[in-house]
Amino acid sequence: MAKEHILVVDDEEDILELVRYNLDREGYKINCVTSGEEALKAARSKLPHLILLDLMLPGVDGLEVCTILKHDQKTEHIPIIMLTAKGEEADIVTGLELGADDYIPKPFSPRVLVARVKAVLRRKSVAETDRDKVIRIKDIVIHPGRREVLIRGKAVELTSTEFGILYYLAGRPGWVFTRQQIIDAARGDDYPVTDRSVDVHVVGLRKKLGVFGRLIETVRGVGYRFKEL
């Protein structure tokens, strides 16, 4: 069975060789480019299953590439793992908010690289399996395949993280989840946010849900749950 196709974007030849060698050993099909412009062209001409994207690129940088791809219906579903240098914490958070799925700080070990790639592809596979499982609660419809939330037939625009939190909580009404469980479910392991960041996302989500925001209940000292109706 053919392995997934991965697009690697980095302007450092030694990084490209390291990534190519180790992912090729795992059976993945690798395509390497060295600029943001080439990345956009390659991603659109032959849709990869995953993109490894360096943030520090000449010309069109990694954050801009991420923004463009995540706002294009043809490419928005492609998971992106950012390759980052030390001291880029603000860019990491920005990239994740733009829709990137994970990040790997440089320098990285081949084992970490392979593990992160497998984890993101595994989450993508699970998400695709569940994409037709629409959640309907009262006047709320949550469609994971379309990344769409409707309230009384009207679309509500959510960020990727807000949607992930809502889908996770609403999928198990009455269950109480810790903030860490919510982080892991919405973004996967090693998402660099604090408990406070989860609270901020929930506040924003409640506002966007209007009167239905009260269905997301705070469980003092633990986390959150979606009210069981």
N, C-alpha and C positions, 0 to 999 in steps of 0.2 A: 504494500500500500504506500503511495507517494506521500511524503511528508509535506508540511505546510511551506509556503513561500514567504520568506522574510526579506524585507527591504531594510538595509543598513545605511544610515546617513551619518557620515563623519568625515572631517577634512584631514584627519591624522591617519596616515597610511598604516602605522603600526597598530592602531586600534582596529582599523578595518581588517587587517590580517589576523589579529587575535580573535575577533568575533567570527570572521569567516571560517577560520580553521576549526574552532570549537563547535560551532553550530553545524558545520558541514559533517563533522564526525557523528553528530546526532541524527543525520539524515535529512536535515532541512535544506531547502533550495534557497540559496542566498544570492541577492543582488545588491551590490555596493555602489553608492554614489557619494560625491564629496561636497555637494552644495545644496542649498535649499531649493534653488531653481530646478536642479536635476531631480531632487526628491519629489517635488510636485508633479513633474512630468512623468516620472517612473510610477508613482502611486496611481496616477490616472490612466496610464496606458495599459498596465497590467496589475490589477488590484491584488496587493499582497494580503496575506493572512495576519501579518503583524509588521509594525515599523519600529526599528530601533533608531531613535532620533537624537543626535547631539544637539544641545542647545546653542553652543557657541559655533556658529557657522558664518562664513563670509557671505556678504550680500543679504539674502533673505535668511534671517536666523531661525533657530528651532522653534521658538515660541510663535513666530509668524506662520511658519509652516504648519504647526499644530492648529492654529486658529483657522487657517484657510481650509485644511482638510476636514476639520470638525464642522465647518459651516457649508460643506458640500455634500449633498444627499448621496452622491456616488461613493464618497469615501468616509463619511462620518462614522460608519460602523467599524472601521479598521482600528484595532487596539494599538496604542502607541506607548512604548516604554522610552522615557527620556534618559539620555546619557548625560550626566552632569559632573561638573568639577566642584571642588570644595568651595564654599563661600557663596553658592548660588541658591541659598535657601529660599529667598524671595521668588526667584524664577521657578523653582520647583513647585511652590505653592500655586503660583500663577498658572503653570502648565497643567497641574492637576485640575484646577478650576476650569481651564479651557477644555478639558475632556481627556487629557492623557490618563493612562491607566496605572502607570507605575513609573518608578525611576531607579536608575542604578548609578551610584556615585563612582567617579573615577578616583584612583585606580580600582579596578574590580577583579575578582578572581574568576577564572573560567567556570568554576562550579556554581558560583552565585549567578553568573550570566545565564547559564543553562537552566538553572532552577527558576529564575524569574520568568524567563521566556515560556517555560513549560506551564508555570502557574497561570500566567495571563492567557495563554491559549486554552488552558483547561477551563478557566472561568468563561471565556468566550464561547466554548463548546456547550457548557451548561446553559448559558444565557440563550443560545440559539435553540437548544432543546425546549426551553421554557417560553420561547417568544410568543407562542399562541395562547398561553395561559393568562387570559384576561381576568382581572379582579374587578368585581362589581360589588360595591357596598353602598346601599341607599342610592343617592344620586351621583355617586362617584364611579367613574370607569377608568381603570388603569391598564393601559395596553403596553406591555414591555417590548413587543416587537417594534412598535411605532415610537416608543419612548414618549407616549402621549397620555395625558391626563385630562379627562373631561369631567366637568361639574355641571350637571343639568344641561348637558349637550354642548357646553362652551369650553374651549380648550384653555388650559392653564399652563403658562410657560414656566418650566422649572429648570434649574441647572441640573447637570448630570448627577451631582452628589445629592441634591434634594430629591430627585426622582428615585435614586437608589435607596435612600432612607425610607421614603414613602412606600415603595414597593415591598421592601423588606418587612416593615412593620405591619402594613395592611395585609400581607400574605399570611400572617399568623395573629389574627385578632385576639386580644386578651393576654398574649404572651408578653412577659417583661424581658427586655433586652438591656444589657449594660451598654455604656457608651462605646466600649472597645468592641463589643460584638457588632454594633452598628457600623463602626469604622471599617471593620473587616469585611462586612457584607456589602457595604456600599462601594468600597474602593479596593478591597483585598488587603493582605498582610503588608505591614510596614508603611502604611499611609501616614505621612508625617504631619499629623494634626494632634491637637490636645483635646481633652474632654471638653474644654471651653469651646473649641471650634465646632464640635458636634452640637452644642447648645445653640450656637449662632445659626447653624444651618436649620435647626428645628424651628427657631423663632421665625426665620424667613419663610420656611415651609408653611407654618401655621398662618402667617399673614396672607400668603398666596391662596390658601384653601378657604379663606373667608370664614363663614360660620361653621364650616366643617373642620376648621383647624383645631377645635376643641376635642376632636376625636383622638388627637395625639396627646396622650396624658403623660405627665411627668410622674415618675415613681421615685419619691424622695430617697436619696442615698443609693439608688440603683441605676436608673436610666429612664427608659421610655417604653410605652406600649400603645398600641392602637386599640381604642375602646371597643369592647365586644358588644355588639348590638343584639 
